[in-house]
Amino acid sequence: MTWFDALLVTLWAVLTALGARRGLAGLAWGAGGLAACFLANALVDSPAAALLAALLGVGVAVATLRLIPTPLEHPWHLGAGALGGFLLGGALISALALGFPLDVKVGTQGTRAVYPSASLQPALYRAVRDSALQGSLRSVWGSSPALKTLLIPDQTRPR
């Protein structure tokens, strides 16, 4: 475990706690945040992408305020909010762990991508390269297009 892992886990815990603190509204916050991120990443080439994502965020906020007047009415609301924060936090730390530049190595067997790029500062390079979280997320590179659009959108767009 590196200092980079510690920062990611701390961020994940903070977002989970924020979701729990918001109660049932935290579940809507987490789900709406994921939807806005996915929409913005999927429509990044569209001039209306930022506007649509912002409208979705405002719509979720207004709907949450109107539909959930007492977000902490029942004890299970804390768990639902924590789930929303956990999901949003998981997506955020995954995107951060996989968001560093790639290197392309050319060899006798063709080209291959190496993650992370050796051009990063040495301390950051070692922390990301040796990260347990980043290592466990490597399967995202070969996963479904929807997950790649959410977490590593620059790798799903045609060049």
Protein Blocks (a to p, Z undefined) as FASTA:
>chain_A
ZZklmmmmmmmmmmmmmmmmnmmmlmmmmmmmmmmmmmmmmmmmpmklmmmmmmmmmmmm
mmmmmmmmblmlpmklmmmmmmmmmmmmmmmmmmmmmmcccdddddfkoccdddddfkbc
fklmmmmmmpmklmmmmmmmmmcfklmmmmmmmlmpcZZ
